[in-house]
Amino acid sequence: MIENDLQPEGSKPRPRNFLIELWIENRGLFKELLKHILIFAIFVVSLTLLHEVLEFSSLPPDRKDALDKIHFYMSVVALVIFSTSFMIKVIIFEYKDMKK
């Protein structure tokens, strides 16, 4: 646990939130995970908004179906890309940690 310099000596350390401790200790892996989650969430929200716009458009049904398929595969590709890049970063992080 991280020592708090502002507490007087001999007092009990205040319990800290696990996430705050991870952030303060500058855990690179934790920060990368949060970054990947936020970027992927933004991407999914934008694709969802695009899907809603397409639902209300006046396109013929065959074109809407084609765009729905593209939308689905874009989501799958984005998930694979973000997952793969995170796994690569985890491997690199662990490799650097093993070298120390």
Secondary structure in CASP SS format (residue, H / E / C, confidence):
PFRMAT SS
TARGET T0000
AUTHOR 0000-0000-0000
METHOD secondary structure of the structure
MODEL  1
M C 1.00
I C 1.00
E C 1.00
N C 1.00
D C 1.00
L C 1.00
Q C 1.00
P C 1.00
E C 1.00
G C 1.00
S C 1.00
K C 1.00
P C 1.00
R C 1.00
P C 1.00
R C 1.00
N C 1.00
F H 1.00
L H 1.00
I H 1.00
E H 1.00
L H 1.00
W H 1.00
I H 1.00
E C 1.00
N C 1.00
R C 1.00
G H 1.00
L H 1.00
F H 1.00
K H 1.00
E H 1.00
L H 1.00
L H 1.00
K H 1.00
H H 1.00
I H 1.00
L H 1.00
I H 1.00
F H 1.00
A H 1.00
I H 1.00
F H 1.00
V H 1.00
V H 1.00
S H 1.00
L H 1.00
T H 1.00
L H 1.00
L H 1.00
H H 1.00
E H 1.00
V H 1.00
L H 1.00
E H 1.00
F C 1.00
S C 1.00
S C 1.00
L C 1.00
P C 1.00
P H 1.00
D H 1.00
R H 1.00
K H 1.00
D H 1.00
A H 1.00
L H 1.00
D H 1.00
K H 1.00
I H 1.00
H H 1.00
F H 1.00
Y H 1.00
M H 1.00
S H 1.00
V H 1.00
V H 1.00
A H 1.00
L H 1.00
V H 1.00
I H 1.00
F H 1.00
S H 1.00
T H 1.00
S H 1.00
F H 1.00
M H 1.00
I H 1.00
K H 1.00
V H 1.00
I H 1.00
I H 1.00
F H 1.00
E H 1.00
Y H 1.00
K H 1.00
D H 1.00
M H 1.00
K H 1.00
K C 1.00
END
